Amino acid sequence: MGFSGSDLVHFAEELVGALELKGFCSAQLNLEQPLLQGALEDAQKLEESDSFWRPPAEVSAGLLGPDTLQCALLPDSVGPLCEGFQHLGALDTMLEDLVGLMLPSLEDQLRLRVQGRSPGVLLQLGGHGGERAPRLPPEIGLDEAASWFNIFSHQVLMAVVVLGPSRCKLKLSMWKKSEPATTETVIAEPGQLVILNADIWTLSHHNLASVSLNYAVACFFLRGSSRGMSSEQSLGTGRRLLPTGEDFAAEIPPAAQELEKVAFERLEALKLQELSGQSDPGDMPPAWRLAMNHLWSPTNSVACLGMSSRVPQGWHYQDCLTSCLVGCDVGVEIPLERWDNSLVPYPAVDGAVPPRHGAFVDGLELFDNKFFGISVAEAGAMAPEQRLNLELGYEALHMAGNTKATLNNSFTAFFSAGSDGDWGYVDKAGVVSMANAGACQHSSILCARASFCLGCRGPSLTVDSGFAGGLVSVILGMSALCDVKVKGKVEQACCMAPYLILHPRLLAYNHMSGLLSSKGRCFTFDASASGFVRGEAASALVTKSVFDVVDGQFMEDDSSRDLRVGVLCGKGMVNSGATAGLGAPSGPAEQEVVHLALREASLGPGDVDLVECHGDSKALPDALEFAALSRALRSEEGVRCPLALVCAKTCQLNTADNHGLLALIRTLLAQRASVMPIGLHLRLANPYLDMEDQAVMIPTEALSFSLTSSFCGASAASQGGSL
């Protein structure tokens, strides 16, 4: 096959035909002698200018094998031709033009789509009888590994022009495991072009003559559109170093596999050093730190294995996912099944409309008392919150792989949010009086009832922390799993948070305090935010430690890996202290609790993609929370993506004790679907929100996460200032 400058198109078609037939092609370019000689002289000038560098062994394997002694990026590959290296630049440009002519046929005939190219690389090659570099190949760095991984894993074609001064042997090897091992040999004279399909072949160089050195120009044509070699970009588009949604099972060339192995080993070592306090990841490139944090969890991580919920729109936890994706507005007028709201004598408050709206769960009267061994009379006297905890707790435990038989006598802990409920104020006409009526309605029995009915011997505790109760129960569960490292430790923790509106008394108190919205909805982050509206929900979440301690060593528990819905890797809880008033929001306290959670999770602020906010639905508290989260998580420059802030109250209303746990479950489901939860009722942003020059957004439609795994947070605050 010959090359003629007057028939480039025909020459390109012949090259594509050979690629289709054999997967590679070889042709003599018939370069003019001044051009070939000039290119060799340019190569020697580059060597004299110390532009060459010794590639690590992992990189040499992806270039032309062990014979690759040194290499240099061509000066003109990222800008105008540099004076003194015009011949090498002309060769590099000719390669790009030639492959450009091949592109239409490559896509039509071979289904190979080229979208970009790497910088041209000048290779110094040694062989039998040649002088090899006296020094050993250097250890590859993180940035260098990321750059070359990006090229080797995304290459479609590899093009090489042999400059000489002597002929050499190029050996092609078929690398895919699914194909029979095959090798081909090309005897290349100076000026010889070899183009190979990188999805099939690898290429290595062997000298035939006893000359000291040979030179070649190589270029990789890529699936990606980048011409640069940025580690940030390579990690963001790489197939495996970060979970980006590409096919993890897809085979990549051997050189990329080796770089992947080196990167994983290096990141694992760095993560272990960080967790043991031996190193500070602050100097690590942000992309590598992000990859490290996505791949390895700290040893105090807790896996979420099961969940269940009762929400106004349904009886299944997946109904929360529907709310995440389409933004269900569950607010309705108070139904007669609760009470006749027109007969309630709400106190008159200037400028306020009596409460008329809420969100309510159906079927509170339904309960399978026989399954839990409870008599009809006792079931009728029990507070509905206790019945919901029993049903939802067992549903979540069953999803986590438990049965009544395995739960009996197990060290399963129960933690529940619970406050002074409305059951004691409800007219119970027709309900049989019980000797243990106190146990049927007291909030302290919310967890004890579950432990008793299921025969579990782990800790059992009800916590009254107001709107933060649901998240506090999860924090207690994480502490019980991670902080107890003795025999008989907690095996798993079931965290629950029921909240029901059974009597108008609390609505009357909130109405008098000016806390309720007269519009019947929560308008978090909106200019019209004037208060919240109460809603009902009940949830349960089962957690289990990711790591067990075996002979003093942390070992990952793989038995529950397939059941994991998500992993909780950090927590934090503080109180605002002496502020402007009891329960008044505090920006410094909110930033502090975020930093506590990040420190425990060994994460950087830029790693967090989304936060489910507390959302007071008042202008100033919302603005303060927005500013605190922005400063805590997006104060650094060069962040990877904007921080998304959402609030479940805009969809589910204010579910009080349940809010934090429901927000956490919403976040877990959204992460599992790789879609951000959305907020409703945002028409005009709160004027106190500082949204200029802030890498923060408030999603109002379903957006996908940038990666298939993500870090998200959930926050809640009590009326007493606990965060």
C-alpha positions in Angstrom: 0.0 0.0 0.0 1.6 3.3 -1.0 1.0 6.9 0.0 0.4 9.6 -2.5 -0.2 13.2 -1.4 -2.6 13.7 -4.4 -5.0 10.9 -3.4 -5.4 11.2 0.4 -9.1 10.2 0.3 -8.4 6.9 -1.6 -5.5 6.2 0.7 -7.7 6.7 3.8 -10.3 4.3 2.3 -7.7 1.6 1.8 -6.6 2.0 5.4 -10.2 1.6 6.6 -10.6 -1.5 4.5 -7.5 -3.1 6.1 -8.7 -2.1 9.5 -12.1 -3.8 8.8 -10.4 -7.0 7.6 -7.6 -7.5 10.1 -8.1 -4.9 12.9 -4.9 -3.1 11.9 -3.2 -1.6 8.8 0.4 -0.9 7.8 1.5 1.4 5.0 4.6 3.2 3.8 4.0 6.9 3.8 6.8 7.6 1.3 7.8 10.6 3.2 10.2 13.0 1.6 13.7 12.5 2.9 14.1 16.1 4.2 10.9 15.7 6.2 12.0 12.3 7.7 15.5 13.5 8.4 14.2 16.8 9.8 11.9 14.9 12.2 14.9 12.9 13.5 16.9 16.1 14.0 13.9 17.6 15.9 13.9 14.5 18.1 17.5 15.0 19.0 16.9 18.7 19.8 14.1 17.7 22.1 16.5 15.3 23.9 19.1 18.0 24.2 16.5 20.4 25.7 15.7 17.9 28.5 12.1 17.5 27.2 12.3 13.7 27.4 11.2 11.9 30.5 11.4 8.3 31.6 7.9 6.8 31.6 6.8 4.4 34.4 6.6 0.8 33.5 2.8 0.9 33.5 2.8 3.7 30.9 5.5 2.1 28.8 3.3 -1.0 28.5 0.6 1.1 26.8 3.0 2.9 24.4 5.4 0.5 22.7 6.2 -1.9 25.5 9.5 -2.2 27.5 11.5 -0.9 24.6 10.0 2.6 25.3 13.0 4.3 27.0 11.9 7.9 27.0 9.1 10.0 25.6 8.1 13.6 25.1 4.9 15.4 24.3 5.2 17.1 20.9 5.5 20.9 21.3 2.8 21.6 18.7 0.2 19.2 20.0 -1.5 21.8 22.2 -0.8 25.1 20.3 1.0 26.7 17.4 4.1 25.0 16.0 7.1 25.8 18.1 10.1 27.2 16.2 12.7 24.5 15.6 10.3 21.5 15.7 8.3 22.1 12.5 9.0 18.6 11.0 7.6 16.7 14.0 4.7 19.1 14.1 4.0 18.4 10.4 4.0 14.7 11.0 1.6 15.1 13.9 -0.7 17.3 11.8 -0.6 14.8 8.9 -1.7 12.0 11.2 -4.6 14.0 12.5 -5.7 14.9 9.0 -5.4 11.4 7.7 -7.5 9.9 10.6 -10.0 12.8 10.0 -10.5 11.6 6.4 -11.1 8.0 7.8 -13.7 9.0 10.4 -16.9 8.7 8.2 -15.9 5.2 7.0 -14.8 4.2 10.5 -18.2 5.0 11.9 -20.2 3.5 9.0 -18.2 0.3 8.5 -16.6 -0.5 11.9 -19.0 1.4 14.3 -15.9 3.1 15.7 -16.6 6.7 16.8 -13.6 9.0 17.4 -14.4 12.2 19.3 -11.0 13.5 20.3 -7.3 12.7 20.4 -4.4 12.7 22.8 -1.3 14.9 22.5 1.3 13.5 20.0 4.0 11.6 21.8 7.6 11.3 20.6 9.0 7.9 21.7 12.7 7.0 22.1 13.0 3.3 21.6 15.9 0.9 22.5 16.3 -2.8 21.6 18.6 -5.7 21.2 22.2 -4.3 21.3 20.9 -0.8 22.0 21.7 1.3 25.0 19.0 1.2 27.6 18.4 4.0 30.1 20.6 3.4 33.1 18.0 4.4 35.6 15.0 2.4 36.7 11.5 3.5 35.7 10.1 6.0 38.2 7.1 5.2 40.4 3.9 6.5 38.8 2.2 9.4 40.5 -1.6 9.8 41.0 -2.0 12.6 38.5 0.1 10.8 35.9 -1.8 7.5 36.4 -5.2 9.3 36.0 -4.0 11.0 32.8 -2.7 7.9 31.1 -5.7 5.9 32.3 -7.9 8.3 30.6 -6.1 7.8 27.3 -5.5 4.0 27.4 -9.1 3.3 28.5 -10.7 5.5 25.9 -8.5 4.9 22.9 -10.2 3.7 19.7 -7.2 3.9 17.4 -3.5 4.0 18.0 -1.4 5.5 15.2 2.4 5.1 15.0 4.9 6.5 12.5 8.4 4.9 12.7 11.1 7.6 12.2 14.1 5.3 12.3 17.0 5.6 11.7 16.7 1.9 11.2 14.0 -0.6 10.5 12.3 -2.4 13.4 9.9 -5.1 14.3 6.4 -4.2 15.6 4.6 -7.0 17.3 0.8 -6.9 17.6 -1.0 -9.1 20.2 -4.7 -9.7 20.6 -5.5 -8.9 24.2 -9.2 -9.8 24.7 -9.8 -12.8 26.8 -12.8 -13.8 24.7 -10.7 -14.1 21.6 -8.0 -16.7 20.9 -4.4 -15.5 21.5 -3.1 -14.3 18.2 0.0 -12.3 17.3 1.1 -10.5 14.1 4.4 -9.0 13.1 5.1 -6.0 11.0 8.7 -5.2 9.8 8.6 -1.4 9.7 11.0 0.7 7.7 11.5 4.4 8.5 8.4 6.3 7.3 6.1 3.3 8.0 2.6 4.0 9.4 0.8 1.5 11.6 -2.8 2.1 12.7 -4.5 -0.5 15.0 -7.9 -1.0 16.5 -7.1 -0.5 20.2 -10.2 -2.6 21.2 -8.4 -5.7 19.7 -4.7 -5.2 19.5 -1.7 -4.0 21.6 1.6 -3.0 20.0 5.2 -3.5 21.1 8.6 -2.5 19.5 11.7 -4.7 18.9 14.9 -3.5 17.2 16.3 -5.6 14.4 19.6 -3.8 14.0 22.4 -3.2 16.5 21.8 0.6 16.5 21.6 2.5 19.7 18.2 4.1 19.4 15.1 4.4 17.3 12.4 7.0 17.3 8.7 7.0 16.6 5.7 9.3 16.8 2.5 8.0 18.4 -1.0 9.4 18.8 -4.2 8.0 20.4 -7.6 8.7 19.0 -10.2 8.6 21.7 -13.9 8.2 22.4 -13.8 11.3 24.7 -13.6 14.8 23.3 -10.7 15.9 25.5 -7.3 16.6 24.0 -5.7 17.4 27.4 -4.5 15.2 30.2 -6.1 16.6 33.3 -6.5 14.3 36.2 -9.7 16.0 37.2 -11.2 15.3 33.8 -9.8 11.8 33.5 -11.2 10.7 36.8 -14.5 12.3 36.0 -14.8 10.4 32.7 -12.9 7.3 33.5 -14.7 4.0 33.2 -13.8 2.6 36.6 -11.8 4.9 38.8 -15.1 6.7 39.6 -18.6 5.2 39.3 -19.8 7.3 36.4 -22.5 5.2 35.0 -20.4 3.5 32.2 -20.2 -0.2 31.8 -18.1 -1.5 34.7 -18.0 -5.0 33.1 -16.5 -3.7 29.9 -13.0 -4.9 29.2 -10.2 -2.3 28.9 -6.7 -2.7 27.5 -4.1 -4.4 29.7 -2.2 -1.1 30.2 -5.4 0.5 31.5 -6.0 -2.5 33.7 -2.6 -2.2 35.3 -3.0 1.5 35.9 -6.4 0.8 37.5 -4.8 -1.8 39.8 -2.0 0.6 40.8 -4.5 3.4 41.4 -6.7 1.2 43.6 -3.8 0.0 45.6 -2.5 3.5 46.1 -5.9 4.9 47.1 -6.5 2.1 49.5 -3.2 2.7 51.2 -3.9 6.5 51.4 -7.4 5.8 52.9 -5.9 3.5 55.5 -3.3 6.1 56.4 -6.0 8.8 56.6 -8.3 6.7 58.9 -5.4 5.9 61.2 -4.4 9.6 61.4 -1.0 9.1 59.6 -1.7 11.4 56.7 -3.7 14.5 55.8 -5.6 14.2 52.4 -5.6 18.0 52.1 -2.8 18.0 49.6 -4.3 15.3 47.5 -5.8 16.3 44.1 -9.6 16.8 44.6 -10.5 14.2 42.0 -8.4 11.5 43.6 -9.7 12.4 47.1 -13.2 12.1 45.7 -12.5 8.7 44.1 -10.9 7.5 47.3 -13.9 8.5 49.4 -16.3 6.9 47.0 -14.4 3.6 46.9 -13.7 3.1 50.6 -15.9 3.7 53.7 -14.6 4.6 57.1 -14.6 1.7 59.7 -17.5 3.3 61.6 -19.8 3.2 58.6 -23.3 1.7 59.0 -25.2 0.0 56.3 -29.0 0.6 55.8 -30.5 -2.8 55.1 -34.2 -2.3 55.4 -36.8 0.4 55.5 -40.5 0.9 55.6 -42.9 3.8 55.8 -46.5 5.0 56.0 -47.0 8.3 54.2 -50.1 10.0 53.0 -49.7 8.8 49.5 -49.1 5.2 50.2 -48.2 2.3 52.5 -44.9 1.4 50.9 -41.5 3.0 51.2 -41.3 3.2 47.4 -44.1 5.7 47.5 -41.5 8.1 49.0 -39.5 7.6 45.8 -42.5 8.7 43.7 -42.6 11.8 45.8 -38.9 12.4 45.1 -39.3 12.1 41.4 -42.5 13.9 40.6 -43.1 16.0 43.7 -46.4 14.8 45.1 -48.3 17.5 47.0 -50.0 15.5 49.8 -51.7 18.4 51.6 -55.5 18.2 52.0 -58.1 19.7 54.2 -58.5 18.1 57.6 -60.8 15.1 57.0 -63.8 14.2 59.1 -62.2 10.9 60.0 -59.9 13.0 62.4 -62.4 15.6 63.6 -64.9 18.1 62.3 -62.5 21.1 62.0 -65.4 23.6 61.6 -66.4 22.9 65.2 -63.0 23.5 66.7 -62.9 26.9 68.6 -59.4 28.1 67.5 -58.4 31.3 69.2 -58.5 34.5 67.1 -55.1 35.7 66.0 -54.6 39.0 64.2 -53.7 38.4 60.6 -53.8 34.6 60.8 -56.3 32.1 59.4 -57.3 29.1 61.5 -55.6 25.9 60.4 -57.5 23.9 57.8 -54.9 21.8 56.1 -52.6 18.9 56.8 -51.4 15.5 55.5 -52.9 12.4 56.9 -52.1 8.6 56.8 -55.0 6.3 55.9 -55.8 3.0 57.7 -54.7 3.8 61.3 -57.4 1.4 62.6 -55.9 -1.5 60.7 -53.6 -3.8 62.8 -52.7 -7.5 62.7 -52.8 -8.1 66.5 -52.5 -11.9 66.1 -49.2 -11.7 64.3 -47.7 -9.9 67.3 -49.5 -12.0 70.0 -51.6 -9.1 71.2 -55.3 -9.5 72.4 -58.0 -7.6 70.7 -58.7 -5.6 73.8 -55.1 -4.5 74.3 -54.7 -3.7 70.6 -57.8 -1.4 70.8 -56.3 0.4 73.8 -52.8 0.8 72.3 -51.7 4.2 70.9 -51.7 4.0 67.1 -48.0 5.1 67.2 -47.2 1.8 69.0 -49.1 -0.2 66.4 -47.3 1.6 63.6 -43.9 1.0 65.2 -44.6 -2.7 65.5 -45.7 -3.1 61.9 -43.1 -0.8 60.3 -40.3 -2.1 62.5 -41.0 -5.7 61.5 -41.4 -4.8 57.8 -38.0 -3.1 57.8 -36.4 -6.0 59.8 -37.9 -8.5 57.4 -36.5 -6.5 54.4 -33.1 -6.8 56.1 -33.4 -10.6 56.1 -34.9 -11.3 59.5 -37.8 -13.4 60.6 -39.6 -13.8 63.9 -37.6 -16.9 64.6 -34.2 -15.2 64.0 -35.2 -12.1 65.9 -36.2 -14.0 69.0 -33.4 -13.6 71.7 -31.2 -11.6 69.3 -29.3 -8.4 70.3 -31.4 -6.2 68.1 -31.7 -2.6 69.4 -34.8 -0.4 69.0 -34.6 3.4 69.0 -37.7 5.5 68.4 -38.6 9.2 68.3 -41.6 9.9 70.5 -43.2 12.8 72.2 -46.3 13.6 74.1 -48.8 12.2 71.6 -52.5 13.0 71.1 -53.8 9.6 72.0 -54.4 10.6 75.6 -56.7 13.4 74.4 -58.8 11.3 72.1 -62.3 10.3 73.1 -62.1 6.5 73.5 -65.7 5.8 73.9 -66.2 2.0 73.4 -62.6 1.1 74.1 -62.3 -1.5 76.9 -60.5 -0.2 80.0 -57.2 -2.0 80.6 -55.3 -2.4 83.9 -52.1 -1.5 82.0 -53.7 1.4 80.1 -50.7 3.6 80.9 -48.4 1.2 79.0 -50.8 1.3 76.0 -50.4 5.0 75.5 -47.1 6.2 77.1 -44.4 7.2 74.7 -41.7 5.4 76.7 -43.3 2.1 75.6 -42.9 2.8 71.9 -39.6 0.7 71.7 -40.2 -1.5 74.6 -43.4 -2.9 73.0 -41.4 -3.9 69.9 -38.6 -5.5 72.0 -41.2 -7.4 74.0 -43.3 -8.7 71.0 -40.3 -9.7 69.0 -38.2 -11.1 71.8 -35.2 -8.9 71.2 -32.7 -8.2 74.0 -30.8 -5.2 72.7 -31.1 -1.6 74.0 -34.6 -0.2 73.7 -35.0 3.6 74.0 -37.5 6.3 73.1 -36.1 9.8 72.6 -38.1 13.0 72.7 -36.2 15.6 70.7 -39.0 17.3 68.8 -38.5 17.8 65.1 -35.0 16.2 65.3 -36.2 13.0 67.0 -36.1 10.8 63.8 -32.5 11.7 63.1 -31.5 11.4 66.8 -32.8 7.8 66.8 -30.6 7.0 63.8 -27.6 8.6 65.5 -28.3 6.5 68.6 -28.5 3.4 66.4 -25.2 4.2 64.7 -23.5 4.8 68.1 -24.8 1.5 69.5 -23.5 -0.4 66.4 -20.1 1.3 66.2 -19.1 2.3 69.7 -19.7 -1.0 71.4 -16.8 -3.4 70.6 -17.4 -6.1 73.3 -18.9 -9.5 73.3 -22.7 -9.3 73.1 -22.6 -6.1 71.1 -25.7 -4.9 69.2 -26.2 -6.9 66.0 -28.5 -4.5 64.3 -30.5 -1.4 65.2 -34.1 -0.6 64.2 -34.7 3.2 64.2 -38.3 4.4 64.1 -40.2 7.6 64.1 -44.0 7.8 64.1 -46.0 11.0 64.1 -49.8 11.3 64.0 -52.3 14.2 64.4 -55.2 12.8 66.4 -56.4 15.9 68.2 -56.5 19.7 67.3 -54.7 20.8 70.5 -51.2 21.2 69.0 -52.6 23.0 66.0 -54.2 25.5 68.3 -51.0 26.1 70.2 -49.0 26.5 66.9 -51.7 28.8 65.6 -51.5 31.0 68.6 -47.7 31.1 68.3 -47.8 32.2 64.7 -45.9 29.1 63.5 -48.5 27.9 61.0 -48.8 28.9 57.3 -52.1 30.3 56.4 -51.7 29.0 52.8 -51.8 25.4 53.8 -48.4 24.4 52.4 -44.7 24.7 53.4 -42.9 27.3 51.1 -39.3 26.6 52.2 -36.8 28.9 50.4 -39.7 30.8 48.8 -40.4 34.5 49.3 -43.9 33.7 50.5 -42.7 31.4 53.3 -44.7 32.2 56.4 -44.7 29.0 58.5 -45.3 25.3 58.3 -48.2 22.9 58.1 -48.3 19.7 60.1 -48.5 16.3 58.4 -48.4 12.7 59.4 -45.9 10.0 58.6 -44.2 7.0 60.2 -40.9 5.4 59.2 -38.5 2.7 60.2 -34.9 2.1 59.1 -32.7 -1.0 60.0 -29.0 -0.4 60.2 -26.0 -2.8 60.7 -22.3 -2.1 61.0 -20.4 -2.5 57.8 -17.3 -3.7 59.6 -16.8 -6.3 62.4 -13.8 -6.7 64.7 -12.1 -10.0 64.2 -8.9 -10.6 66.3 -8.5 -6.9 66.7 -8.8 -6.2 63.0 -11.6 -4.5 61.1 -13.2 -6.9 58.6 -16.0 -6.0 56.2 -19.2 -7.9 56.7 -20.0 -9.2 53.2 -23.0 -11.2 54.3 -25.4 -8.3 54.0 -23.8 -6.5 51.0 -26.6 -7.5 48.6 -29.2 -6.1 51.0 -27.7 -2.7 51.4 -29.8 0.3 50.4 -27.2 2.8 51.4 -24.3 3.5 53.8 -24.3 6.0 56.6 -20.7 7.2 57.1 -20.9 10.2 59.4 -23.0 11.9 62.0 -23.0 15.0 64.2 -25.2 16.5 66.9 -24.8 19.8 68.8 -26.9 22.3 70.6 -27.0 26.0 69.7 -26.3 27.0 73.3 -27.0 30.5 74.5 -28.4 32.2 71.4 -30.9 35.0 70.9 -33.6 32.8 72.3 -34.4 29.2 73.2 -34.5 27.3 69.9 -33.4 30.3 67.8 -31.5 29.2 64.7 -27.7 29.5 64.9 -25.5 29.7 61.8 -22.3 28.8 63.6 -23.9 25.8 65.2 -25.3 24.5 61.9 -21.8 24.8 60.3 -20.3 23.0 63.3 -22.6 20.0 63.1 -21.8 19.7 59.4 -18.1 19.8 60.0 -18.5 17.1 62.8 -20.3 14.8 60.3 -17.7 15.4 57.6 -14.8 14.7 60.0 -16.3 11.5 61.2 -17.0 10.4 57.6 -13.4 11.4 56.4 -14.9 13.6 53.7 -14.2 17.0 52.2 -16.8 19.7 51.9 -16.8 19.4 48.1 -17.7 15.7 48.3 -21.3 16.3 49.4 -23.7 16.5 46.5 -27.0 17.2 48.3 -28.5 18.1 51.7 -32.1 17.5 52.9 -32.6 20.7 54.9 -34.6 21.2 58.1 -36.5 24.0 56.4 -38.3 26.1 59.0 -40.4 27.6 56.2 -39.8 31.1 57.6 -37.9 33.8 55.7 -35.0 34.5 58.1 -34.4 30.9 59.4 -34.4 29.5 55.8 -31.9 32.2 54.7 -29.7 31.4 57.8 -29.7 27.7 57.0 -29.0 28.3 53.4 -26.0 30.5 54.2 -24.6 28.1 56.9 -24.7 25.1 54.5 -23.2 27.2 51.6 -20.3 28.3 53.8 -19.8 24.8 55.3 -19.9 22.9 52.1 -19.1 25.2 49.2 -16.6 27.8 50.5 -13.7 26.2 48.7 -12.8 27.2 45.1 -12.9 24.8 42.2 -15.8 22.6 43.4 -16.8 19.7 41.2 -20.5 20.5 41.1 -23.0 22.8 42.8 -24.6 21.8 46.2 -28.3 20.9 45.9 -30.5 22.0 48.8 -34.0 20.4 49.1 -36.6 20.1 51.8 -39.1 17.2 52.2 -41.5 19.5 54.0 -42.5 21.1 50.7 -43.9 17.7 49.6 -44.7 15.9 52.8 -45.4 18.9 55.0 -43.9 19.1 58.5 -44.0 15.6 59.9 -42.5 16.7 63.2 -40.8 13.8 65.0 -40.7 11.8 61.8 -39.2 14.6 59.6 -35.5 13.8 59.9 -35.9 10.0 59.3 -38.3 10.6 56.4 -35.9 13.0 54.8 -33.1 10.4 55.3 -35.2 7.7 53.6 -36.1 10.0 50.8 -32.4 10.7 50.2 -31.5 7.0 50.3 -34.1 6.2 47.7 -33.2 9.1 45.5 -29.5 8.1 45.6 -30.5 4.5 44.7 -32.3 5.8 41.7 -29.5 8.3 41.0 -32.0 11.1 40.9 -32.0 14.1 43.2 -35.2 14.6 45.2 -37.1 17.8 44.3 -38.8 20.6 46.2 -42.2 22.2 45.5 -43.7 25.6 45.7 -40.6 27.6 44.8 -41.8 30.4 42.6 -39.8 33.4 43.8 -36.7 32.8 45.8 -36.4 34.2 49.3 -34.8 37.6 48.9 -32.6 36.9 51.9 -30.9 34.0 50.2 -27.4 34.9 49.0 -27.5 33.0 45.7 -25.0 35.1 43.8 -21.5 33.7 43.4 -22.6 30.6 45.4 -22.2 27.1 44.0 -25.6 26.1 45.3 -28.9 25.2 43.6 -32.5 24.4 44.7 -33.8 21.6 42.3 -37.4 22.0 41.3 -37.3 19.1 38.8 -35.6 15.7 38.7 -31.9 16.0 38.0 -29.5 13.1 37.9 -26.4 12.9 40.2 -23.1 13.5 38.4 -21.9 10.0 39.6 -23.7 6.8 40.2 -22.7 7.0 43.8 -23.1 10.1 45.8 -22.7 11.7 49.3 -25.8 13.3 50.7 -26.8 14.7 54.1 -30.0 15.1 56.1 -30.5 17.7 58.8 -33.2 18.4 61.4 -33.5 20.8 64.4 -35.5 20.6 67.6 -37.4 23.3 69.2 -34.8 23.4 71.9 -31.8 24.2 69.6 -30.5 20.6 69.1 -29.1 20.0 65.6 
